[in-house]
Amino acid sequence: MKFFAELSYLGTQYCGWQKQAKEASVQETLEEGFSTILGTTIDIMGCGRTDTGVHARQYFIHFIFNGNFPNGFLKRLNKYLPPDISVSRIFEVSPDAHARFDAFYRAYEYHVELQKNPFSQKTAFYYSYPQALELNVLNTAASLLLEYEEFFPFCKTNSDVKTMHCELKRAEWVKEGNKLIFHIASNRFLRGMVRLIVGMCLNVALGKISLEEVRAAMDKQERLSKSYSVPPQGLFLTEIRYPYLN
């Protein structure tokens, strides 16, 4: 039988979602937990990859298990897992359901602290010159991207993806107290895409690149003369949608 599990994690201590040979990953940690408690090898497929230090408020996996779950399995699993990973529910799905390929909507947030906050150093990027970041300029840069469907300028080099096509649903900056939060949603994202887009918006606000340069790069599908990938700790995967889940 095939099951989905919904979970969340703080990515600070991990090399990202995907298993790596010599570093701790979220995927490996979960597989170890599931396999240990269920007494059999469990292979997990995630809804997507997150990079080193990136977090997820909502994340889905699928796995195959043909036995019986022990009593109190979810409680036992969460007790076994480290404090920075939490599984909220497990439910059966159809045999052809797929955590990665069936997701049609993904949303991220990027958090920028405008005032030094020692309690958010692992979950936000502190920017020490807040007066340079005008909200209307940031949103002008972000909204420009909604005119396009190809995003080569915002894909990390050496990416193995076959298409740069993404259907953006939202690209917006909001201010909450001493924090700027960038919201972006799409059917899919390229490797490093959100952090490069945030970096572009910051560079536009700082006058390091112009909107005309961004538009030219998008029209020609070529890299920006000044690309900037912001640090990972401010990035959160916040929502995943499937056609068969409410």
FENHU-V794344 format. One record per run of one state. SS is the DSSP state (a for helix, b for strand, c for the rest). FROM is the first residue (numbers start at 1). TO is the last residue. If there is no record, write none. Layout:
ss=SS from=FROM to=TO
ss=SS from=FROM to=TO
This chain:
ss=c from=1 to=1
ss=b from=2 to=9
ss=c from=10 to=10
ss=a from=11 to=13
ss=c from=14 to=25
ss=a from=26 to=38
ss=c from=39 to=44
ss=b from=45 to=46
ss=c from=47 to=54
ss=b from=55 to=64
ss=c from=65 to=72
ss=a from=73 to=80
ss=c from=81 to=84
ss=b from=85 to=93
ss=c from=94 to=102
ss=b from=103 to=113
ss=c from=114 to=117
ss=a from=118 to=120
ss=c from=121 to=124
ss=b from=125 to=126
ss=c from=127 to=129
ss=a from=130 to=132
ss=c from=133 to=134
ss=a from=135 to=147
ss=c from=148 to=149
ss=b from=150 to=150
ss=c from=151 to=151
ss=a from=152 to=154
ss=c from=155 to=164
ss=b from=165 to=165
ss=c from=166 to=167
ss=b from=168 to=176
ss=c from=177 to=178
ss=b from=179 to=186
ss=c from=187 to=192
ss=a from=193 to=205
ss=c from=206 to=210
ss=a from=211 to=220
ss=c from=221 to=231
ss=a from=232 to=234
ss=b from=235 to=242
ss=c from=243 to=246
